[in-house]
Amino acid sequence: MRLWSIHPKYLDRIGLVAVWREGLLAKRVLEGKTKGYRNHPQLLRFKESERPLDSIDAYLFQIYLEARRRGYSFDISKIRDIELLGILKVTRGQLEFEFTHLLIKLEMRDRRKFEELKNLDLRDLEPNPIFIVIEGGVEKWEKSSI
């Protein structure tokens, strides 16, 4: 499961569809409707938020908006269209880590998107709008390595 902190505009088609699907699974976990993934590290920031279900719906709403912008038809009825901006924190180091991780994936599966993004200045990275960026390294909950 990867719940990207980076803005969904950076994701290719495969990544956008995957984060929607994985975000919906995360929502089911937070609702207590599934037994798996309950302690998945990617869920910690949502679980620890003041309002976990509002946070995951706001996250998914941003994914939905990006999908709609691209002409995809994600099912909005699966979430509440709740727009909460800057409600969770993410470190600059986490954004950079995720973007580098994404570039590695894109180099293999979507050369056009890779070429579009490969020269982006890391200081210009935008998060999913539910996050506010703070200084710091890779988040402690991050388990992946590049």
C-alpha positions, -999 to 999 in steps of 0.1 A, spaced: 0 0 0 13 34 -9 -7 65 1 14 91 -17 21 124 1 30 141 -32 4 159 -52 -16 134 -74 -8 154 -105 26 138 -105 12 103 -107 8 85 -140 -24 67 -149 -14 35 -132 -3 53 -101 -35 74 -99 -57 44 -102 -37 24 -77 -37 52 -50 -75 55 -54 -79 18 -49 -55 17 -20 -70 48 -4 -104 31 -5 -89 1 12 -73 24 38 -107 40 44 -122 5 50 -95 -2 75 -101 31 93 -138 22 94 -130 -11 110 -145 -30 80 -115 -52 72 -90 -72 93 -60 -68 71 -37 -38 70 -48 -24 104 -12 -17 114 2 -7 80 27 22 85 11 42 56 -20 45 77 -4 59 109 -8 96 100 -44 91 92 -51 70 123 -33 95 145 -52 125 131 -79 142 151 -106 129 126 -92 99 107 -123 93 85 -125 130 75 -87 129 68 -89 99 45 -120 112 27 -103 146 22 -72 128 9 -93 107 -15 -112 137 -26 -80 153 -39 -73 120 -58 -108 122 -72 -103 158 -83 -72 149 -102 -89 120 -118 -118 142 -129 -93 168 -143 -79 140 -165 -113 129 -177 -114 97 -156 -146 86 -139 -138 76 -104 -169 68 -83 -174 98 -59 -201 80 -40 -174 59 -24 -162 89 -4 -176 121 11 -165 151 -9 -148 169 19 -121 195 13 -98 199 42 -65 216 33 -33 214 53 -47 193 80 -19 168 82 19 173 82 45 158 59 82 164 59 101 178 30 123 147 31 93 124 28 81 143 -3 116 141 -19 118 104 -11 84 96 -26 91 117 -57 124 98 -63 106 65 -57 80 76 -83 106 85 -108 121 51 -106 87 35 -113 80 59 -141 113 53 -159 102 17 -164 65 21 -170 57 55 -184 86 72 -202 65 102 -212 56 110 -176 91 103 -165 105 128 -191 79 154 -180 90 151 -143 126 142 -143 140 177 -142 116 191 -116 134 209 -88 127 190 -56 122 224 -38 92 229 -60 75 196 -51 38 200 -40 21 177 -16 -14 164 -18 -33 195 -6 -44 179 27 -7 181 38 13 210 50 50 206 44 74 209 74 112 205 74 126 171 82 139 139 68 120 108 56 91 99 79 98 73 106 68 52 93 83 49 58 94 13 53 105 13 17 140 19 6 152 31 -28 
